[in-house]
């Protein structure tokens, strides 16, 4: 099968999802968009030397049965998508990619492969099908990187250097929260970690914290980790870092920001809602992503996705 790899047009995204060094005896024919590796000074010739072909973005949509794009496809691509194509990447069909899924994917009968670290799944019409060959936590290091980068970027953007008097709450014990803890703990501040069984204690003491870091992704608009009513209890000047980048869901009423303009203030509370924070450290995160995707995604025949919907 011909698989096209295109550059993400998502704002400020610099990560390169597949490096030439990780291309080895793949089952699919790879067609790479011209300039795919530019941010890492990787030439098209390096991909050609590994057996790939180079083509324009528009031609890739025309000739390839499957399209890989690290982040969500943007509206400028919509006119080139063909019925029945496979779209692979961080597609977030029940989160930030809901509109694309409902308005583009379903009418065109697209197979949407969401490379979620915890639940990698194929979405087709009204079906959600687990991908049996991609294991849970297959790209764990990138999730940890999300916690590290979100915390670091938010603090710098907020102009704040935490100290021993700074009270910090970190929500959830997962990979993202682990990365956030790794970063915030370097400042020797007063940190509390809250888990499912201790969330009630967090709610009772929510006013105590200068910084709240969320590592929980719910992807459901009717379930919130922090509600609007709870936000009203916070002291002015509180910084909320949504490292899970689940805007509007985990923290009710929030909206996405971006690398160039990462913060917004509302009722005296400052919010960080960037959903591609690891691109800040794009050289290191590209290595992490490429190693995982080459092993668990590109080494498998993409025809298997059509088999899953039969």
C-alpha positions as CSV (number, residue, x, y, z in Angstrom):
1,X,0.0,0.0,0.0
2,X,1.2,3.5,-0.8
3,X,1.4,5.6,2.4
4,X,1.9,9.3,2.2
5,X,3.6,11.2,5.0
6,X,2.8,14.9,4.9
7,X,4.1,17.8,7.1
8,X,1.7,18.9,9.8
9,X,0.3,22.4,9.2
10,X,-0.8,22.7,12.8
11,X,0.3,26.1,14.2
12,X,4.0,26.1,15.4
13,X,4.4,22.4,14.9
14,X,8.0,21.4,14.2
15,X,8.3,17.7,15.0
16,X,9.4,15.3,12.3
17,X,7.4,12.1,12.8
18,X,9.7,9.7,11.0
19,X,13.5,10.0,10.7
20,X,15.5,8.2,7.9
21,X,17.5,6.2,10.5
22,X,14.3,4.4,11.6
23,X,13.1,3.3,8.2
24,X,13.8,-0.4,7.8
25,X,12.0,-3.0,5.6
26,X,8.5,-1.5,6.0
27,X,5.5,-3.3,4.5
28,X,4.3,-0.1,2.8
29,X,5.6,2.1,0.0
30,X,6.4,5.5,1.6
31,X,5.9,8.7,-0.3
32,X,7.3,11.7,1.6
33,X,6.2,15.3,1.1
34,X,9.0,17.4,-0.2
35,X,10.7,19.2,2.7
36,X,9.3,16.8,5.2
37,X,12.5,16.9,7.4
38,X,13.4,20.5,7.0
39,X,13.1,21.5,10.6
40,X,15.8,18.9,11.5
41,X,17.9,19.7,8.4
42,X,17.1,16.3,6.9
43,X,17.2,16.4,3.1
44,X,14.8,14.7,0.7
45,X,17.8,12.8,-0.5
46,X,18.2,11.1,2.9
47,X,14.7,9.7,2.6
48,X,15.3,8.6,-1.0
49,X,18.3,6.7,0.1
50,X,16.1,4.7,2.4
51,X,13.7,3.7,-0.5
52,X,11.1,6.5,-0.1
53,X,9.8,8.6,-3.0
54,X,9.3,12.4,-2.8
55,X,6.2,14.1,-4.0
56,X,4.2,17.3,-3.5
57,X,1.4,17.4,-0.9
58,X,-1.4,17.5,-3.4
59,X,0.0,14.6,-5.4
60,X,0.3,12.5,-2.2
61,X,-3.4,13.0,-1.5
62,X,-4.1,11.9,-5.2
63,X,-2.1,8.7,-5.2
64,X,-2.0,7.4,-1.7
65,X,-4.5,5.2,0.0
66,X,-3.3,6.3,3.4
67,X,-2.2,9.6,4.7
68,X,-0.1,10.1,7.8
69,X,-0.1,13.5,9.4
70,X,1.2,13.9,13.0
71,X,-1.4,16.5,14.0
72,X,-4.9,17.3,12.8
73,X,-5.4,17.9,9.1
74,X,-6.2,21.6,8.5
75,X,-9.0,23.0,6.3
76,X,-6.6,23.8,3.5
77,X,-6.3,20.0,3.0
78,X,-10.0,19.1,3.0
79,X,-10.6,19.5,-0.7
80,X,-7.8,17.0,-1.5
81,X,-9.1,14.1,0.7
82,X,-10.6,11.2,-1.2
83,X,-13.4,8.9,-0.1
84,X,-12.3,5.8,1.8
85,X,-8.8,7.0,2.6
86,X,-7.0,6.1,5.8
87,X,-6.0,9.1,7.9
88,X,-3.4,8.3,10.6
89,X,-2.0,10.5,13.4
90,X,-3.1,12.2,16.5
91,X,-6.6,12.7,15.1
92,X,-8.5,13.1,18.4
93,X,-12.0,12.2,17.0
94,X,-13.7,12.6,20.3
95,X,-11.7,15.7,21.3
96,X,-10.2,18.5,19.3
97,X,-10.8,16.5,16.1
98,X,-14.6,16.1,16.6
99,X,-15.6,18.6,14.0
100,X,-13.3,17.1,11.4
101,X,-14.6,13.6,12.2
102,X,-18.3,14.5,12.0
103,X,-18.1,16.9,9.0
104,X,-15.4,15.3,6.8
105,X,-14.5,11.8,7.9
106,X,-18.0,10.4,8.3
107,X,-19.5,11.7,5.0
108,X,-16.4,10.5,3.1
109,X,-16.2,7.2,4.8
110,X,-12.7,7.8,6.0
111,X,-10.9,5.4,8.3
112,X,-9.5,7.5,11.1
113,X,-6.6,6.0,13.0
114,X,-6.1,7.8,16.3
115,X,-2.7,7.1,17.8
116,X,-3.7,7.8,21.3
117,X,-1.0,6.5,23.7
118,X,-3.5,4.7,26.0
119,X,-6.2,3.6,23.6
120,X,-5.0,3.5,20.0
121,X,-8.1,3.0,18.0
122,X,-9.6,3.0,14.5
123,X,-12.8,5.1,14.0
124,X,-15.0,4.3,11.1
125,X,-18.5,5.8,10.8
126,X,-20.1,4.9,14.2
127,X,-17.5,2.3,15.1
128,X,-14.5,2.5,17.4
129,X,-12.2,-0.5,17.0
130,X,-9.1,-1.1,19.2
131,X,-5.9,-1.6,17.1
132,X,-4.6,-5.0,18.3
133,X,-1.0,-4.6,17.2
134,X,-0.4,-1.3,18.9
135,X,0.1,-1.7,22.7
136,X,-1.1,0.6,25.4
137,X,1.6,3.1,26.3
138,X,3.4,2.6,23.1
139,X,4.6,6.2,23.0
140,X,4.8,6.8,26.7
141,X,7.9,9.0,26.6
142,X,6.1,11.6,24.4
143,X,3.3,11.9,27.1
144,X,6.0,12.5,29.7
145,X,7.5,15.1,27.5
146,X,4.1,16.8,27.2
147,X,4.1,17.3,31.0
148,X,7.6,18.6,31.0
149,X,7.1,21.0,28.2
150,X,3.7,22.3,29.3
151,X,5.0,23.1,32.7
152,X,8.2,24.7,31.6
153,X,6.5,26.7,28.8
154,X,3.7,27.9,31.1
155,X,6.0,29.1,33.8
156,X,8.2,31.0,31.4
157,X,5.2,32.5,29.6
158,X,3.7,33.5,33.0
159,X,7.0,35.0,34.0
160,X,7.0,33.1,37.2
161,X,9.8,31.3,39.1
162,X,8.3,29.0,41.8
163,X,9.9,28.8,45.3
164,X,9.4,27.0,48.6
165,X,6.3,29.1,49.3
166,X,4.6,28.1,46.0
167,X,1.8,25.6,46.5
168,X,1.3,23.2,43.6
169,X,-1.4,20.6,43.0
170,X,-0.9,17.9,40.3
171,X,-3.9,15.9,39.2
172,X,-3.6,12.2,38.2
173,X,-0.8,9.7,38.4
174,X,-0.2,9.1,34.6
175,X,2.6,9.9,32.2
176,X,1.7,13.5,31.6
177,X,1.6,14.2,35.4
178,X,4.9,12.4,35.8
179,X,6.5,14.8,33.4
180,X,5.0,17.8,35.0
181,X,6.2,16.6,38.4
182,X,9.7,16.1,37.0
183,X,9.8,19.7,35.9
184,X,8.0,21.5,38.7
185,X,9.9,19.6,41.4
186,X,13.2,21.2,40.3
187,X,11.9,24.5,41.8
188,X,11.7,23.1,45.4
189,X,8.1,24.1,45.8
190,X,5.3,22.7,47.9
191,X,3.8,19.9,45.8
192,X,0.7,17.8,46.4
193,X,-0.3,14.9,44.0
194,X,-3.9,13.9,43.9
195,X,-5.3,10.7,42.7
196,X,-8.9,9.4,42.1
197,X,-9.4,8.5,45.7
198,X,-8.1,11.8,47.0
199,X,-9.8,14.2,44.6
200,X,-12.4,15.2,47.2
201,X,-9.5,16.5,49.4
202,X,-8.3,18.5,46.4
203,X,-11.7,20.1,45.9
204,X,-11.9,20.9,49.6
205,X,-8.5,22.7,49.5
206,X,-8.7,24.1,45.9
207,X,-8.2,27.7,47.1
208,X,-4.8,26.8,48.6
209,X,-2.9,26.4,45.4
210,X,-0.9,28.9,43.4
211,X,-0.5,26.5,40.5
212,X,-2.8,23.6,39.4
213,X,-1.5,21.2,36.8
214,X,-4.0,18.8,35.2
215,X,-2.8,15.5,33.7
216,X,-6.2,14.0,33.2
217,X,-7.8,13.7,29.7
218,X,-11.5,12.9,29.7
219,X,-12.5,13.6,26.0
220,X,-16.1,13.9,27.1
221,X,-17.9,17.3,27.1
222,X,-20.2,16.4,30.0
223,X,-17.5,15.2,32.4
224,X,-15.2,17.8,34.1
225,X,-12.3,17.4,36.5
226,X,-12.7,21.1,37.5
227,X,-16.1,22.7,37.0
228,X,-16.9,26.4,36.4
229,X,-18.2,26.6,40.0
230,X,-15.0,25.2,41.3
231,X,-13.0,27.7,39.3
232,X,-14.8,30.5,41.1
233,X,-13.3,29.4,44.3
234,X,-9.7,30.0,43.2
235,X,-7.7,33.0,44.2
236,X,-6.9,35.6,41.6
237,X,-3.5,35.0,40.2
238,X,-3.8,31.2,40.2
239,X,-2.1,29.5,37.2
240,X,-3.8,26.5,35.7
241,X,-1.7,24.3,33.4
242,X,-3.7,21.8,31.5
243,X,-0.8,19.6,30.5
244,X,-3.3,17.0,29.2
245,X,-4.5,19.6,26.8
246,X,-8.2,18.6,27.0
247,X,-9.7,22.0,26.7
248,X,-13.3,22.5,27.6
249,X,-13.6,18.9,28.9
250,X,-11.2,18.4,31.8
251,X,-11.5,22.0,32.9
252,X,-15.0,23.3,32.1
253,X,-15.2,26.3,29.8
254,X,-11.6,26.5,28.7
255,X,-10.4,26.8,25.2
256,X,-7.2,25.9,23.3
257,X,-4.2,28.3,23.0
258,X,-1.1,27.9,21.0
259,X,2.7,28.1,21.3
260,X,2.8,31.7,20.2
261,X,0.1,32.9,22.5
262,X,-0.1,30.2,25.2
263,X,-2.0,31.9,28.0
264,X,-5.3,33.6,28.6
265,X,-6.7,35.2,31.6
266,X,-10.3,35.0,32.8
267,X,-11.8,36.3,36.1
268,X,-8.3,36.7,37.4
269,X,-7.2,33.1,36.6
270,X,-4.6,32.3,34.0
271,X,-5.0,29.2,31.8
272,X,-2.4,27.3,29.7
273,X,-4.1,25.1,27.0
274,X,-1.5,24.2,24.4
275,X,-2.1,20.8,22.8
276,X,1.3,20.3,21.1
277,X,3.7,21.5,23.8
278,X,6.3,18.8,23.1
279,X,7.1,20.6,19.9
280,X,8.9,23.2,22.0
281,X,11.7,20.5,22.4
282,X,11.1,19.3,18.8
283,X,14.6,17.8,18.3
284,X,14.3,15.4,21.2
285,X,10.6,14.7,20.8
286,X,11.1,13.9,17.1
287,X,13.5,11.1,18.1
288,X,11.0,9.7,20.6
289,X,8.1,9.8,18.2
290,X,10.0,8.3,15.2
291,X,11.3,5.4,17.2
292,X,7.9,4.5,18.5
293,X,6.0,5.0,15.2
294,X,8.5,3.1,13.1
295,X,8.1,0.1,15.4
296,X,4.4,0.1,16.1
297,X,2.8,1.9,13.1
298,X,4.9,2.0,9.9
299,X,6.3,-1.5,10.2
300,X,2.8,-2.9,9.8
301,X,0.9,-3.2,6.6
302,X,-1.7,-0.5,6.5
303,X,-4.1,-2.8,4.6
304,X,-4.8,-4.3,8.0
305,X,-6.9,-1.3,8.9
306,X,-9.4,-2.2,6.1
307,X,-9.5,-5.7,7.6
308,X,-10.5,-4.3,10.9
309,X,-13.7,-2.8,9.6
310,X,-15.0,-5.9,7.8
